[in-house]
Amino acid sequence: MVSLSLTRKLAILADAAKYDASCASSGSEKRNSAGTGGIGSTEGSGICHSYAPDGRCISLLKLLMTNFCVYDCVYCINRSSSNVQRARFSVDEVVRLTLDFYRRNYIEGLFLSSGIIRSPDYTMEQMVLVARTLRETHLFAGYIHLKVIPNAAPELLVEAGRWADRLSTNIELPTDGALEQFAPEKRPSEIRTAMARLRGKLDEATPEGKTKAKPAKFAPAGQSTQMIVGADGANDAAILTRAAGLYSGYRLKRVYYSAFSPIPDASSRLPLKPPPLMREHRLYQADWLIRFYGFDVPEIVAGGEEGDLDLAIDPKLAWALKHRHDFPMDVNRADRDRLLRIPGLGINAVDRILVSRRHHRLTLADVARMTASIDKVRPFIVCADWTPGTSLDDAKLRQKLVPTPTQLSLF
């Protein structure tokens, strides 16, 4: 086998890692290297950018330990039958790259995944060793996200959670049937078992009441997963139903949706074109509504074409246009749950409305100061000096509210 330079390995294995979308670092705790200071507190090969809820950009070195893999998943560029250039990092090489990038202030942490080599246990051991070496030998205080190999030994998952801030086990596809069809070596039950084990350890690490004994820290940023969108025939209703079940069943922090990207020498069972990227965006918006706005899956996709979300408008606006009888809502009287259903009002805006209206009746100008989307809000609210009148029934309302590409926002 031809020996590859570290730079060439980085180019190959950073590119191979780009298909995994689940590299966000929000929700972690600041690590302190036992009072010793440690090291650590952008643009280059292997660096991905994620955003925390407060809008802060977070840079991670995103790598595969290797793109060799014993599995032959049809949708994966690194499948065993794929004709791609292969490379493999040693543990020391990943550690060295992470520290070098970190010292140069290019990154704030590491996202590490891998193809399966030799066995799930061996692969997981290698990734855990990287994290342990960074933490123990080099006092690395930065963020570490490890990808879990589903059927690795339970004790390896426990050790992974000891060193990593976040763990993720990819569910891969929205339905068990699709996974069995496209990734026959993988077992949906093994994936769920790994996620359940992580949830059990996360529950153990969560203090209950006033306990004297402090639980051992375990993956403080929780666990996440990823689903590929558009590789199979699952509609948005099926995708969101699976996501809702994962959130409730496994205490996931995030479900990531990754639009399928056609790969070279692909199977005829896969689509020739990727799904619209707007579909991925709408799924994230719907996911947000389910987790934070009190919506459930049936009402978000109800009336959609064949169970899919409307690509032209965001899912909250689509719901509001189908439920005009619920509007307009009086911002001076409606409770929080109802206010959260008004298009254009996010959680922060609703909370500001609830505080401000204790002191005086809100006008349209008051509401405008609390949201960046007053044009979207106006047709659905009543204020002290504003009522939409009959404009809410205007047949052209939808057309007026369809955003231009530069106006796309969450809500």
C-alpha positions in Angstrom: 0.0 0.0 0.0 1.3 3.5 -0.9 2.3 5.6 2.1 0.3 8.8 2.3 1.5 12.1 3.8 -0.4 13.5 6.8 -1.6 16.4 4.6 -3.0 13.9 2.0 -4.7 11.9 4.7 -6.3 15.0 6.0 -7.6 16.0 2.6 -9.1 12.5 2.1 -10.6 11.9 5.5 -11.9 15.4 6.0 -13.7 15.2 2.7 -15.0 11.8 3.6 -16.5 13.2 6.8 -18.5 16.0 5.2 -21.6 13.9 4.7 -22.2 13.7 8.5 -24.3 16.8 9.5 -24.4 16.1 13.2 -21.5 18.2 14.3 -22.9 20.9 16.6 -21.3 21.8 19.9 -24.1 23.8 21.6 -25.0 22.6 25.1 -21.7 21.6 26.4 -20.1 22.7 29.7 -16.8 24.5 29.9 -14.1 22.1 30.9 -11.5 22.9 33.5 -8.3 20.8 33.4 -8.2 20.3 37.2 -7.0 23.8 37.7 -3.9 23.3 35.6 -5.0 25.5 32.8 -4.6 23.0 30.1 -4.7 24.2 26.4 -7.3 25.6 24.2 -9.8 28.2 25.0 -10.6 29.5 10.7 -10.8 28.1 7.7 -9.1 25.0 6.3 -9.3 21.4 5.3 -11.4 19.5 7.8 -13.0 22.5 9.6 -16.7 22.7 9.9 -18.8 25.5 11.3 -21.7 25.1 13.6 -23.8 27.6 15.4 -24.9 27.7 19.1 -28.4 28.9 20.0 -26.9 32.3 20.9 -25.6 32.6 17.3 -22.0 32.0 18.2 -20.0 30.3 15.4 -18.2 27.2 16.6 -15.4 25.7 14.5 -14.6 21.9 14.7 -12.0 19.7 13.2 -14.2 17.2 11.5 -12.5 13.9 10.5 -12.9 10.2 9.9 -10.3 8.0 11.5 -10.5 6.0 8.4 -12.7 5.6 5.3 -12.0 1.9 5.1 -15.2 0.1 6.1 -16.3 -3.5 6.2 -19.9 -2.4 5.6 -21.4 -1.9 2.2 -24.2 0.6 2.8 -25.6 1.5 -0.6 -25.9 5.3 0.1 -22.4 5.7 1.6 -19.4 7.0 -0.5 -17.1 5.0 1.9 -18.9 1.6 1.5 -16.6 -1.4 1.1 -17.4 -1.7 -2.7 -16.8 2.0 -3.4 -13.8 2.8 -5.7 -12.5 5.7 -3.6 -8.9 6.4 -2.3 -8.6 5.0 1.2 -6.6 6.4 4.1 -6.3 5.9 7.8 -5.1 8.0 10.7 -3.3 6.6 13.6 -4.4 7.7 17.1 -1.3 9.9 17.5 -1.9 11.6 14.1 -5.5 12.6 15.1 -4.2 13.9 18.4 -1.4 15.8 16.8 -3.7 17.4 14.2 -6.3 18.4 16.8 -3.7 20.0 19.0 -2.0 21.8 16.1 -5.2 23.2 14.8 -6.3 24.2 18.4 -3.1 26.0 19.2 -3.4 28.0 16.0 -6.9 29.0 17.1 -8.4 27.5 14.0 -10.8 25.2 15.9 -12.6 24.9 19.2 -12.9 21.2 19.2 -13.0 17.8 17.4 -15.7 15.9 15.7 -14.5 12.3 15.1 -16.2 9.5 13.3 -14.9 6.5 11.4 -15.6 3.7 9.0 -15.7 0.3 10.6 -12.4 -1.5 10.6 -11.7 -5.0 11.9 -14.7 -4.9 14.3 -17.1 -2.3 15.9 -15.2 -2.8 19.2 -11.8 -2.1 17.7 -13.0 1.0 15.9 -14.7 2.4 19.0 -11.5 1.7 21.0 -9.5 3.7 18.6 -11.8 6.7 18.8 -12.0 6.5 22.6 -8.2 6.4 22.8 -8.0 9.6 20.8 -10.3 11.4 23.3 -8.6 9.9 26.4 -5.2 10.9 25.1 -6.3 14.4 24.5 -7.9 14.7 27.9 -5.4 12.9 30.1 -2.0 13.3 28.4 -2.5 16.8 26.9 -5.1 18.3 29.3 -7.3 19.2 26.3 -10.2 21.3 27.5 -11.9 21.8 24.1 -15.0 20.2 22.8 -15.0 16.6 21.7 -17.9 14.9 19.8 -17.5 11.2 19.1 -19.6 9.1 16.8 -20.8 5.9 18.5 -20.5 2.5 16.7 -23.8 0.9 17.5 -22.9 -2.6 18.4 -19.6 -1.8 20.3 -19.3 -3.2 23.8 -21.3 -1.2 26.4 -18.2 -0.5 28.5 -16.7 1.3 25.5 -19.7 3.5 25.2 -19.4 4.4 28.9 -15.8 5.3 28.4 -16.6 7.4 25.4 -19.1 9.4 27.4 -16.4 10.0 30.1 -14.1 11.8 27.7 -16.5 13.3 25.1 -18.8 16.2 25.4 -21.4 14.8 23.0 -22.0 11.4 21.5 -24.1 10.6 18.5 -25.5 7.4 17.0 -26.8 7.8 13.5 -30.3 6.4 12.9 -29.3 6.7 9.2 -32.7 6.4 7.5 -36.2 7.3 8.6 -37.6 3.7 8.5 -36.3 0.3 9.6 -37.4 -1.1 6.2 -35.2 1.4 4.3 -32.2 0.7 6.5 -32.6 -3.0 6.0 -32.8 -2.5 2.2 -29.9 0.0 1.8 -27.6 -1.1 4.7 -28.2 -4.8 5.2 -25.3 -5.3 7.7 -26.7 -2.7 10.1 -29.5 -3.7 12.5 -32.1 -1.0 13.5 -32.4 -2.8 16.9 -28.7 -2.4 17.6 -28.8 1.3 16.8 -31.7 1.8 19.2 -30.0 -0.3 21.9 -26.9 1.9 21.7 -29.1 5.0 22.0 -31.0 3.5 25.0 -27.7 2.7 26.7 -26.5 6.3 26.3 -29.8 7.5 27.6 -29.5 5.3 30.7 -26.0 6.7 31.4 -27.2 10.3 30.8 -30.1 9.7 33.3 -27.6 8.4 35.8 -25.4 11.5 35.4 -28.4 13.8 36.0 -28.6 14.8 39.7 -32.0 14.3 41.3 -33.0 16.6 44.2 -30.4 17.5 46.9 -28.0 14.6 46.7 -24.6 14.8 48.4 -22.9 12.5 45.9 -22.2 14.2 42.6 -22.9 11.9 39.7 -20.0 11.1 37.3 -20.0 13.4 34.3 -21.2 11.7 31.2 -21.4 13.4 27.7 -22.6 16.7 29.2 -23.8 18.0 25.8 -26.0 14.8 25.4 -26.6 12.7 22.4 -27.7 13.4 18.9 -28.5 11.5 15.7 -28.8 12.0 11.9 -31.3 11.0 9.3 -30.6 11.0 5.6 -33.4 12.7 3.7 -34.3 11.8 0.1 -32.4 8.5 -0.3 -35.6 6.5 0.2 -39.2 7.2 -0.4 -40.1 8.4 3.2 -42.2 11.5 3.2 -41.8 14.4 5.7 -44.6 13.0 8.0 -42.6 9.7 8.4 -39.3 11.6 9.0 -40.8 13.9 11.6 -42.7 11.1 13.3 -39.5 9.1 13.7 -37.7 12.3 15.0 -40.5 12.9 17.6 -40.2 9.3 18.8 -36.4 9.7 19.1 -36.7 12.9 21.1 -39.2 11.4 23.6 -37.6 8.0 23.8 -33.9 8.7 24.0 -33.5 12.2 25.4 -31.8 13.4 22.2 -30.5 17.0 22.0 -30.8 17.2 18.3 -31.9 15.2 15.3 -30.0 16.3 12.2 -31.4 16.1 8.7 -29.0 15.6 5.9 -30.2 15.9 2.3 -29.0 12.9 0.3 -26.1 13.6 -2.0 -25.7 11.4 -5.1 -22.5 9.4 -5.0 -20.3 8.0 -7.8 -21.1 4.5 -9.0 -24.3 4.6 -7.1 -26.9 1.8 -7.0 -29.8 2.1 -9.4 -32.0 1.9 -6.2 -30.9 5.4 -5.3 -32.3 8.6 -6.8 -30.3 10.3 -9.5 -30.8 13.8 -8.1 -30.6 15.2 -4.5 -33.8 16.4 -2.8 -34.3 20.2 -2.7 -32.1 21.8 0.0 -35.2 23.7 1.0 -36.8 20.4 2.1 -34.0 20.0 4.7 -34.5 23.6 5.8 -38.3 23.0 6.3 -37.6 19.9 8.3 -35.4 21.8 10.7 -38.1 24.4 11.0 -40.8 21.8 11.7 -38.5 20.0 14.2 -38.1 23.4 16.0 -41.9 23.7 16.2 -42.3 20.3 17.7 -39.6 20.7 20.3 -40.2 24.3 21.4 -43.6 25.6 20.1 -46.0 22.9 21.2 -46.9 21.6 17.7 -47.3 17.9 17.0 -46.5 16.1 13.7 -50.0 15.5 12.4 -51.0 19.2 12.5 -47.7 20.3 10.9 -48.0 18.1 7.9 -51.8 18.0 7.7 -53.0 18.9 4.3 -49.6 18.7 2.8 -49.0 17.1 -0.5 -48.6 13.4 0.1 -47.4 14.1 3.7 -44.7 16.5 2.7 -44.1 20.1 4.0 -44.8 23.1 1.9 -41.5 24.2 0.4 -42.7 27.7 -0.5 -43.5 28.9 3.1 -42.4 27.9 6.6 -44.5 25.3 8.4 -45.9 27.7 11.1 -47.2 30.1 8.4 -48.6 27.1 6.4 -50.4 26.0 9.6 -51.8 29.5 10.3 -53.1 29.9 6.7 -55.0 26.6 7.1 -56.4 27.7 10.5 -57.5 31.2 9.9 -60.5 30.7 12.2 -58.0 30.8 15.1 -56.9 34.3 14.1 -56.5 37.2 14.6 -55.1 36.8 18.2 -55.1 39.6 20.7 -51.5 40.0 21.8 -52.7 41.8 24.9 -54.8 38.8 26.0 -53.8 35.5 24.4 -51.8 33.1 26.5 -48.3 32.0 25.8 -49.2 28.8 24.0 -51.5 30.7 21.6 -49.0 33.5 21.0 -46.3 30.9 20.0 -48.6 29.9 17.1 -48.5 33.4 15.5 -46.3 33.5 12.4 -43.4 35.7 12.8 -43.3 35.6 16.6 -40.4 33.5 18.0 -40.0 32.5 21.6 -38.0 35.6 22.7 -40.6 37.9 21.1 -43.4 36.1 22.9 -41.7 36.3 26.2 -41.1 40.0 25.7 -44.7 40.5 24.8 -45.8 38.8 28.0 -43.5 41.0 30.2 -44.4 44.3 28.4 -48.1 43.9 28.4 -48.1 43.8 32.2 -47.3 47.5 32.2 -49.3 48.8 29.3 -51.5 47.7 26.3 -49.3 46.9 23.4 -49.6 48.8 20.1 -48.5 47.6 16.7 -45.3 49.7 17.0 -44.6 47.9 20.3 -44.9 44.5 18.7 -42.8 45.7 15.7 -39.9 46.5 18.1 -40.0 42.9 19.4 -39.8 41.0 16.1 -38.0 41.4 12.8 -41.0 40.0 10.9 -43.8 42.5 11.6 -45.1 42.1 8.0 -45.7 38.4 8.6 -47.2 39.1 12.1 -49.6 41.9 11.2 -52.3 39.9 9.4 -52.6 37.5 12.4 -52.9 39.8 15.4 -55.0 42.4 17.1 -53.3 45.2 19.1 -54.5 48.3 21.0 -54.4 50.3 17.8 -54.6 47.6 15.1 -56.9 45.0 13.7 -56.4 43.3 10.3 -60.1 43.6 9.5 -61.1 41.6 6.4 -57.5 41.5 5.1 -57.1 38.2 6.8 -59.5 36.7 4.3 -57.7 38.1 1.3 -57.2 35.3 -1.3 -53.8 36.9 -2.0 -52.6 36.7 1.5 -50.5 33.6 0.9 -48.9 35.1 -2.1 -48.1 38.3 -0.2 -46.4 36.3 2.6 -44.3 34.0 0.4 -40.7 35.1 1.2 -38.1 36.0 -1.3 -34.9 34.0 -1.0 -33.3 36.9 1.0 -36.1 36.9 3.5 -35.9 33.2 4.5 -35.7 32.9 8.3 -36.8 30.4 10.9 -40.0 32.1 12.0 
